[in-house]
Amino acid sequence: MEKKIETILLTDENGNDVEFEVVEKVLVRDDKYLIVSSIDDDSDEAIALKMEDAKDGNCIFKMVEDEKELQLVEAAYEETFEEN
């Protein structure tokens, strides 16, 4: 059975739609994060996005820029591989 690739479509600062593959979902304390990688980019670079609920019921994704928060997300991401 093939594993279905989950993707999200985000809009960049120039108004262009960019498709990302969801690499992993992680939980740090009570906050949810997505580790994503651009489908159009050949690099192995991943981005951490914090998931927040919007007032309209949708989800807002914010890029994690705080170094300490990013380290916590990276540790949680690495921990998922140690468990498997």
PyMOL commands that set and color helices and strands:
alter all, ss='L'
color gray80, all
select helices_A, chain A and resi 67-83
alter helices_A, ss='H'
color red, helices_A
select strands_A, chain A and resi 7-11+17-28+31-38+47-53+59-63
alter strands_A, ss='S'
color yellow, strands_A
deselect
rebuild
show_as cartoon
